[in-house]
């Protein structure tokens, strides 16, 4: 994947957002879905993002979700969205977002033995993440409501969809003077991906699909303005967001498969072992476990959304019903 792809994705998402913002107000009043008036909303979203992968964690054996969150590595997600509401209980959302994820073994607390094996591994990574997704929102309190005058200020919802994201992990090297340099890990084939010596280790793609899902609550601030608080979790189908998944390889294989310059970097960056449990060790034997390939990487965000409704607005639920009943015959 060429390095300028994130810029193209970001500019395209921004262009789509601006086009909808400029064009939809002219047509929103003409949209209908059966007997319902379609509501169109656009806005911005942001919030803290957390990475769940092989690197970092807390005391004890690595597990799933919140137990192994490293709060000092919290990053900020930001983006924009467009949502269409054909009725009160269903929403269709398209969103484009950027965030940043990071993981480091040296941040692990060292009060037990299980986590010391990960700290001794001493690997790290960082990566920009660009994503674009679509999702369906379902509002259960509105779905099962039969009162036309029911118009609550707070509406809980759940959502699920499909998206694509682009990542490009980098790892660090520190020289004898303490200077830190960062290097892209994908071309270094740190676990032998794509090398003939390891036919079962295939190269991973930097652009992949994910499944965004979560739940939240939509709060009505005014007839035109809404805000939402939600948990946005992304299930991925890769274990290489942090470039760590399987086993260490023979460092001599780098010389046979990479340029001299890349091989020199790969030799250092694929195995940065420090002797914590086994003093004096600075490298693992080929075939030693490096990561856990049974669990895919994931990331999630706590999102604050601010949306502005386009087109007609109604001060109350009865006004909305009356407006619908007074439509011209061609809308039916």
N, C-alpha and C positions, 0 to 999 in steps of 0.2 A: 504494500500500500504506500503510495507516494506521500511524502511528509506534508504537502500542501492540502491534503484532503480535509483536515479539520477546518481550515479556513473556508473552503468551499461549502462544507456543511453548515458552518455558522452563518455565512453570508446568505446562503439559500434560505435557511430558516428565518432569518431576519427579513428577507425580501418577501417571503410568503406572509409573514406576520403583518408587514406594512401594507401589503396588497389587500389582505382581508380587512385591516383597519380602515382603509380608505374606501373600499368598494362596498363592504357589507352594509354600512348605514343606509345606502341608497336603496338596497333591496330587502333589508330585514323586514320592513313592513309588509312585503308581499309573500313572505315565506309562510307556509302552513303545513301541518302534518295531520291529516285527517281533520278533526274538528278543533285541533289545538293550534295555537299560534307558536311558531318556533322562536325561541329566545336565543340570541347569539351574544356571547360574552368573550372578551379578550382581556389579557392582563399579563402580569409579571409574577414570577415565583422565585423564592430563594430560601435557603436554610442550610443547616449543618449536614455534612455527609460523612459517613463512616464506612471503612473498608473491612471486609471479612474474608481473610485468605490464610495462607500458610505462615506468613511472617507476623511477628509480634505476639500479642496475647498477654495473659496474666498467669498467676500461679497455678500449678497443676497441669494436667494434660489438656491439650487444645480441644475446645468444643465449639458448638455452633452459637451464632448470634451474640447476644449482649454480654455474655460472660467474658469474652475475649476482646472486648472493645478497648482500644487505647485512646482515651479522651484527648491527650496532648496532640494526637495526630488528626484531630477533627478539621475538616476542610469545608469551604463554603460552596454550595451549589447555587447557580443563578440561571434563569431562563425566561421564556415567554410561552404563552399557551393561547389557544383558541378553543372554545367549547360551544357546542350547539345543544340546546335543550328542546327536543321536539315535544316534550310534555313535562309534567312536574316530577316524574319519578325516574327519568332516564336522561343521561347526558353523554355526549360523544366528544371526547377531548383529543386534540393534537398538540404536542408540546415539543419544543427544542430546548436543550439544556447543556450547560458546561459545568463540570466539576473537576476535582483534583483528588487523587487518592494516594496514600502513602502507607508503607509498612516497614517496621524496623525491629530486628531481633534484640538489639542492644537496649531497648526500652523496657524489656521484661524485668519484673521484680524478681529478685534472686533469693527467695526464702524457702524454696523447696527444690527437690531434685528433678522432677518431671520437666519443669520449665527451663532448667539449666541446660538441657540438651539443645533446646531451641536457641537459647542465648549463646551457647558455644558455637552454634552454626554461624551466627553473626552476619546474616545477610540483610539487605535492605532493598527497597525499590521506591520509585515515585512515578506517577503517570498522570497526564491530562486525560480526561474522559469527555468525549462529545457524544451526545445521544439525541435521537429523534424517535418519538413513539406516539402511538394512538391507543386510546383506552375507552372503555365503556364505564360510566358511572351509574350506579343504581342507588336510589334513595328509598329505603324500605318503609319509612314512615309515610311517604307520599304514595307509594305503590299500593298499600293496603288501606288508604284513606278513602272514605266515601262522601265526606263533607266538602262541598265546593267552596265553602267559606274558610276552610282550614288553610292557614298561611303562616306557618311557624317561622320565627326569626332564625332558629338553629335547625339545620337539617343534616343528620348523620348520613354517611354514604360509604359504600365500598366500591372498588374499581379494579379492573384487570384489563390488560391489553397486550400489545406486542410492539417491539421496538428494535432499533439497531444502535449499537454504540461502537465507538472507535477509541482504542487505547494504544499506548506505545511505551512500555516500561523502560525505565532507566535505573541503573545501579551505580553505586559510588565506590570510588577508590580514594584512599587517603595516603599521601606520601609521607616520608620521614619528617617533613617540616610541618605536617598537619594540614597541608593544603588538600581540599576535597575537589575531585573532578567527577562528573557524571557522564555515563556512557549508555547508549541505547543497547538493550539486552537482546532484542529479537535477532539481529544479524549475527550475534556472537554464538548462537546455538549452544547455550550454556549447559543443557542437558542432552546434547547430541541430536537435537531435532533436525531431521533431514540428512543426517550423516549416514553413509552406507554401512558403517559399523553398528548402527542402531536402527535397523529397519522398522522396528515397532514404534519408534518415536518420530511422529510426523510433525512437520512445521505447523505452527498455529497461526491463524489469521488474526490480524490486528483489528479487523472490523467484523463484528459478530452480532447475532440476534440476542435479545434478552426478553424477559417477561416482567414488565412492571406491574405491580399489584400493591394493594394496601387499603387503607380506610381513613376516613377523616370526618370533619364536620364543617358545613358551609354556614356562614353567619351573614345575615342580611343587615348591612349597615344603613342603606337607604334604598329606595326603589330601583336605583341604577347601579349601586356599588355593593359588591359582596367581598367578603374575605373568607379564606378557608385555612384550616390547620389539618395537616395530614401526614401519615407515615407512608413513604414511598419506598418500597423494597424492590430490588431488581434481581431476579433469578437469572443467572447466566449459564452458559453451556461450555465454559472454558475454565481450566484450572491454571491458566497462565497469565492472568492479569498482573501477577507479581513475578512472573517468570520462574516460579518454583512449583514443581509438581511431583517428580519421580525420584531419580537416583543420580548420584555423582558419576561422572564418566572419567575415562583415562585422559588426563590433560594432554598427552601426546597426540590425541586425536584432533585437537585444535590445530596443531601444526600441519596436519595432513588435509584439513578441510577449509582453513581460513587463510587470509593473507597474513604475512609476518606480523604486521602491526596489530590486526585484530586478534590473532592468536596470543600475542603477548598480553593483551588486555583480558581476554577470556580466561587465560590461565589464572590470573589474579582474582578476577571478579566472580568466577563460578564457585570458588571455595575460599572463604575468608575465615576459616575456623580459628578460634582462639581457645587456648587450653584452660577451660574453667573446671570441667569435671575431670578431664584427663590432661594434667599439666604437661606442657612440652609439645603437645600435638598441634600441628598447624595445617594439616590436610587429611581428608578422609580417603579411605581406599575406594577405588572404583566399584560401583554397585551398592555402596552404602546409601541408605534412605536419605533423601534430601527434602522431600515434601510428601504430602498426603494426596495422592491422585484420586482417592475415593470421594472427596468432597470438592464440588466446584466452588470457585470464588463468587463472591456476591458483594453488593454495596447497597446502602440504604440512606435515606435522608428524612429529616423532619422538615416539612415544607410549610412555608407561609405563602399563601396565594392572595393576590389582590386583583379582582376582576371588575370590569366595567361593562355593563349591558349596553348593546348597541340597538338602535331603532327605538320603537315605542316602549314606554315604561308605564307602569300602573301603580297608583298610590296604595291600592288595596286589592284584595282578592275579588270582591264584588265588582270593582271597576274592570278587572280583567275579564270576568264573565260577561258583563254588559257589553264590553267592546267586541267580544267574540260573537255575541248574539246579533249585533248591529252591523255585521259585515255585509258587503254587497253579495248578491246571490252567486256570483261566479267563484266565490271562495269555497262554496259547499261542494 
